[in-house]
Structure formats: structure tokens, C-alpha cells
Amino acid sequence: MIPFDNKTTEYKFFLALTCLIVYGHLYPFQFILPSHLFELTRISILNVIYSGFTDTVSNILLFVPLGFIAVRSCRLPLKPFSYTLRITVFCFVFAFLLQLIQLFIETRVPSLLDAVLNAFGCAIGSYAGSVTKLRFFGGKRQRELWMSAPILLCMAMIFSIMLPFIPTLDVGSLKNSLKPVLLNPEFSMEKMFRYMTYWLVFCHFLLYDLKKEVTFKRLFLGITAVLISQIFIEGRVLAIAKIAGSYAALPVWYFMTKRLSFQGISWILILMLVSIHTLYALSPFEPAGNLKSFNFIPFAGFMHGSMLHNTIMFFEKLFIFGSVMWILEQKWSGWKLYTALCFSWTALIEILQIGLSGHTPEVSDPVIILLIALWLRQYRHLKYRIPVDAREDPSMERREM
């Protein structure tokens, strides 16, 4: 049995994440009773055929956050090996049950290997969440950086840029990554402005949370590392606009920090983020021949098409919406006000998409706004919890974030 502390905010996050995983695994919830159920079970659920490196990595990474937040939901003191073993067993049973239920969904292909990979990812996350030697726990800062909303939003931005995190040294793939720069150079002001805005927000959040540790040199090296890394990631490409926008953010950020107040920078970044998403969501502004139907099923579009593209777009929206809402939260104490504004903004965009070609109007973006609002509200109640190997240190005190 896992010793959960059901009074903590982390436990609420764990339940919410579990529900999202169940939703993703069982969508579209069209259950049937297949004939020859026993034979289908033997063929499908016991299938351990290797389905490719991308699927393997995805199945592992999907459950890393679940293992991490599960162990942070446990009672103190945290015991790395004991809690990791318990959570991994729980995760395997949970993942295996999801695979069994998928037998009754015609569009799903259950596999025992998926459950094993899910459990492995959960083990990685739970062990990382219980070891305080990692930099995001305590240490000199005497706080848990994983509790920082700005840091997590920065991670969402990096995820949208670096996914699928699959390294490659294939010559053909490397050539494809560099083609837009060397052979087919095209410049897009929209893309340059978008990446410049993303890195400006990234710098702004790091400056808020890490303060003196954020320097111009470190940011330059970090941006350079991210751009170079994309050459060696399967399916990612470099573009002149991406490079120009990323590096343009540095002098603009330096100028803004010298000339403007922190609050002034915040308002400018909100305007830039809102403009970017609105233009992207409505372009190319071509009327559709007929009005399209509105899909009221959350994340219906995410379940169709390219899973990689949909995942990248999901993290990108998390970053944009979350950044706007977090900045507004620092200005307005009432969370209902900024939630209502952001909900109305995204809902209006989706309604306008009914009459525009090239878009699928659905309820997903407003739902993401509501989920982010609940997440930010719960973050106010997170507390620093002293892990087992830090309890001897009197400088490590409990404190409310």
C-alpha cells in the first residue's frame, strides 16, 4: 500500500494527472464486446512486439510525471527505494488494467509491453522525486524548484521546442534539419516574432525565480545549446527565423530590463503572447464555404492526426496560456477575474473558427484555461516538505510558497 498524504495539494495533482491519463487511454469511450474475447486477449494484451523507438520513449516519458507527483504525495519521511518499489508496482497494475479495458475499444491496440514501459517511466519519476541530491530540491536555495510555476512554464516551452527528444546521427536526418538554413533559406517575420516572444518570457520567468543566477552569458549559452540540439533530434529542423528570433530576444530583454520596470515588462509580454496566439489561431483568415460544427468533446483533436504534432501544440498552449494567466495572477488577487478573461478570449477564438477554413473549432482551449486556473490556484497551497535526508539540517525549514 502506498502511504499517500491525502491532505496535501500534491495528492490533488496526482489524482488530476491520473484522470487525464485514463482519459487519454480510453478515448473515444466507444466500448464494444468483441467476439472471441479470449483469443483477442491472448494476441493483444500479451503482445510484446517492439513498436519503435518513438513509441517506446513516449510510453516511458508519459508516466514519469505520474511517478514524480505520486512520491511527492506520500507521507514524510520520503524513502527512495521503498516508495519507488511500491509506486512502480501500483503503476504497473494501473497501466495493465488500462490495457485490459482497451480490449473493448475497437480503435485501440493493447500491449503488455506498453504497461511495462509505463511502469519503468513511473519508477524513474518516483525515484527522482524522492532523492534530494537533485538540484530542484532544497540545497542552497532551501526550496523545491519543482513547485515554481514559472519554472514549470519554462519547461513546457522547452518541451514544445525539443520534442520528441529522440537523438539521431543519421546523415539524412541531419541534412533535413539544416536544409531550411543552407539550401532553402526562407524568412518569416511571424515565426521570428513568435520565437523572440517565447524566449523573452523564458528570460522574464527565470529572472523572477532565480534572480542573480540569470546572466546574459548563461542565457546566450542556453539558447545556443537548444538550437544546436535540434539538429540532432529526430524530426526537428532549424530555420533562419527561429535562429534570428531566439538570439534577438537577448538584446531586447537586456534593453527592457534596463529601461522598463518589472511590471511594465509583464504587460508587454502579455500583449505579445495574446497577439501571437490570436493571429496563429485565426490565420490565414480565409472564410469557409459552410459553417463548421463545434466539437464539445475536450481534446478530441488531440486524439487524431499526428500525436507528435498534437503534443507539441499542447505544450505550446500550456506555455502561452499559463504564462498569460500567471502574469495576470501577480497583478490581480482575484483568480476568477483573469480566468474569466482568458476563458472568454479562447472561447471567442474557437467561435470565430466556425466560419474560417483550416481550423477545427472545439472546446479544448477553454478547458485548458480552466485546468491551468485550478493548477495555479492550488499552487498557492503547496508547502516545502523536508525529505528524509534533509531532516538533519536545521537550515531546511518548512515554508509556504
N, C-alpha and C positions, 0 to 999 in steps of 0.2 A: 504494500500500500504506500502511496506517495503522501508524505506529510505536508499537504498544502495548508497554507495560512489563508483561509477564505475571507479574511478581513482586509487584506491588502489590495491596493489598486492593481498591482501586478497580476493578481489572480483574476481580476476582471478582464485584463488584457488577454490572459491565457484563454479564458472562456470565449472571448470575442474572436480570437485567432482560430480557435478550434472550430467555431461555427463557420468561419469563412472557408476553411479547408474542406469541411463537409459539403458546403455549398458548391465549391469548385469541383469536387469529385463526383457529386451526384447529379449535377445539372445535365440535362434539362428536366429531370424528375419524371420522365416518362417510363414508368415501370411496366414490365410485361412478365408473364410466366412462361419461360421458354420450354419447348418440348425437349425431352432427353436432357433434363437438368443435370443428372449425374455425369453424363458423358461430357457436357459442356463444362462442368466444374473441373473434371479431370484434365481437360485440354487447356482451359483458360487459366484457372487460378494456380495451377501447378506449372504454368509456363515460366521458364527461367531463361528464355532466349534473349540474348543481348540485343537491345533495340537501338544501339547507337550511343556515341559519346555524349551528344547533346541531351538526350533523354535521361541518361544516367546522371549527369551533372544536375539537371533540373530537378530530378526526384530527390537528390541529396539536399540541394540548397533550399528546396521548398520547406523542409522540416527543420532546418537549422534554427530559424526564429522561434519555432514552437518549443524546441528543447531548451533554448535560452530562457524564454519567458516562463517556462514551466519550472525550472530550477529556481528562478528568482521569486517564484510564488510560494516556495517552500518555507517551512519554519526554520528559524535560526537555531543553532549554527549550521551553515551550509557544509555538507560533507561531500566533496567532489566525487569520489568513487562510488559511495553508497547511493547517493541521489542520482548519479548518472546511470547506474545499472537499473534502478527502479524506473526511471523515466523512459529509458530505452525499451525496456520490456513493455511498459504501458503503450508506448508509441507503436511498437510492432503489432500489438494486439489491435490497437485502434486502426492502423493502416490496413491490416489484414481484413478487418471487418468491413472497411470501406471497399476493398477489392471484392469481397463476397457480395456485397449489395450491388456492385456494378454488374454482376451476373444478370440482374434483372433489368438492366438498361441496355437497349439494343445497340446504341451508338458507342458503348464503352467496351474496352478490351482489358479485362482484369489480368493481373500478373503477380505472382508471388515475388518475383524479383523487385517489383516496384515497392512492395511492403518492406523488403529487406533494406533497400536503398533509403527509404523514408526513415527507417529506424536508425540507420547509420548517420544520417544527417541530424536526427534528433540527438544522438549521442554526442556529436561534435558540439552542437549548440548548448546542451546541458552541461557538458564539462567546461566549456568556455565560460558559461555563466556562473560557475561555482569556484573558479580559480581567480584569486585576486592579484596574481602576478601580472595579469594583463593590464595594459595602460589605462583602460577605461574604468578601472576600479580603484578607488582610494588613492594611494600613493601620495605624491607631494601635493596634489590638489585636494586631497581629503574629500573626494566626492565621486559619484558614479557618472561618468560622462554619457553612458547609455541612456540616462534619464533626461538628457538635454534635448529638447525639441529641435533647436537649431541644428545640432549635430546630426540628428536623425534625418532632418530635411536635406542637409548637405549630402548625406549618404544616399538618399533617394535620387538626387541629381547625378551623383557618380554612377549609380546603378543604371540610370537611363542612358548614360553615355557609354558605359563599359560592357553592358550585357551583350552576349551571353557568357562572358568571362571564359571563353574556350580558347586557349592558346593554340597557335598554329605556326609551323615553319614551312608550310607548303609554298613553293615558289609562285605557283599560280595565284594563290590567295594573297600573297604579299604584293604581287603586281596589281591585282584588282584593288587593293587598299590604296595604292599610290596613283592609280590611273587618273582620278579626278584632279590631282595636283600636277602630274607630269605630262600626261597625254591629252586630257580633255579638260583643261582649266576653265571653269565657269565660276562666276562670282555672283552671289545672291545677297543683296542688302538685307533682305528679310532674315536669312539664316545667320548672317553676321550679327545683326542686332539681337537675335534670339540668344546666340551663344554668349555674346557680351553681357546680356542681362543675367543669364544664368550664373556666370562667374562673378558678376558684381554682387548678386545676392549671396553667393557662396562666401565671398570675402567679407561681406557685411555680417553674416551669421558667425563666422569664425572670429571676427573681431569682437563681437558681442560676448561670445562664450569663452574664448581663450585669451583675449586681450593681448598682453605683451608678447605672447608666443607667436603671434601672427606678424610676419615681416614681409616686406616686398620680395626679398630674395627667396624665401621659402615658398611664397605663392607662385613665383616665376618657375621655380623648380618643380612644384607640384603640377602646374598646368602643362609644362613640358613633358613630364612623365606620363600624364594621362594621354596627351596627344600621340606620343611615340608608342605607347602601349596599344593604341587602337590599330596600329599597323599589324600587330601580331595577334589580334583577336579575330576569330572566325566570323565573317560576315560584316565586319565594320570597315568603313572607308574614311579616308581623310579628304577634306575639301578645303579650298582656299578660304572660303567664307568662314568655315569652322575655325581654322587656324587664326585668321585675322580677328575674328570676334573674341576668341579666347584671350589672345595677347592684348587686344585693345582694352579689355576690361581692367588691366593693371594700371595704366596711366590715368584712366578715367576714375578708377577707385581712389588712386592717390590724390588726384585733384579734389574729388568730392570730400575726402576725409580732412583735407586742409582748409577747404573753403566753406563747407556746409556743416551744420550740426547733425548729430546722430538722428534726430527726429526728422530733419529735412531730407536726409538720405533715405529714410524709411518711406516717406511719402512718394519720392521719385521712383523708388523701386516698385512700390505698389502699382503706380501708373504704368510702368514698363511691363510688368507681369500681366496686368489686365489687358493691355493693348496686344501683347503677343498672343495670348490665348484667344482673344476675341477675333483677331484677324485670321489666325490659323483655323479656328473652328468654323468660320463663315466663308473663307476664300474657296474657290475663285469667284464667289458672288454671282453664280450663274443660276437663274431661275429654273426650277424643274418643270417638266411638262405637266405633271399632275402632282397634287399634294400627296406626300408620303404619310404612311401611318406611323403613329408614335408607339414605340415599344416600352411598355411599363414593367418589363422584367429586368431587374438590376443585373448589369454585367452580361447581358445576353450577347452583345457584340464581342465581348472578350472571349467567349467560348467558341467563336467561329473565326475562320481565317488563320493567319499566321500567329501562332502562340508567342513567338519571339517578338514580333512587332507589337502585338497587343500588350505584352508585359512591359516593353519599353515605354509605350504610351501611358500605361498605368502608373509607372514610377514618375514619369514626367508630369502627369497631372497631380500626383501626390505632392511633388515638389512645388508646382505653381500654386495650387490651391492652398496647400499647407503653409507656404511662405506668406501669401497674402493674409491668411487668417491669423497666423502667429504675429505678424507685424501689427495688425489691427488690434489684436488682444493686448499688446503692450500699450496701446493708446486708449482703448475703451475697456472699462472694467466689466461691462455687461456683455457676456458671451452671446446672448440671444440676438443682440443688435447686429454684430458682424456676421453671425451665422445667417440671419435673415437676408442681409445684403448679398452675401456670396451665393446663397441658395437662389435668390431671385435673379442674380446675374447669370448663373449657369443655366437655370431653367429657361430664361428668355432666349439664350443662345440655342438651346435644344428646340424650342418652339419655332424659332426662325428657320432652323434647318429643315423643317417640314416642307418648306417651299423652295429649298435650294438643292441643286444636284451635287453629287459627290459626297453626301453626308448621310449618316443614319441617326435620326433623332431617337433618343432613348432616355431613360430616367437615370442612367448610371452616374453622370457627373453630379447632379444634385444629391444623389445618395452618398457619393464620395465626400461631398461637403459636410453632410450630417455626420458621417463617420469621423472625419477629421475634427469636427467640433466636439464630439464626445471624447475623442482622444486627447485633445488639448485641455478640455475641462478636467479630465481625470488626472492629467499630468500635474495639476496643482496639488494633488493629494499624495504624490509619490514622496517617499521618505528614504533617506540614506540608511541602508541596513548593513550593519557591520558583519562581514563574513567571518568564518571560523578562524582563519589565520591572521586576522587583523584585530581580534578582540583583546590581544595583549597590549596593543599600542594605545596608550591613553590619549594620544592626539587625534585618534579616529573617533569622532563624536557623531551621534545621530543628529541629523538636522533635516528640516523640511525644505524641500526645493521650492 
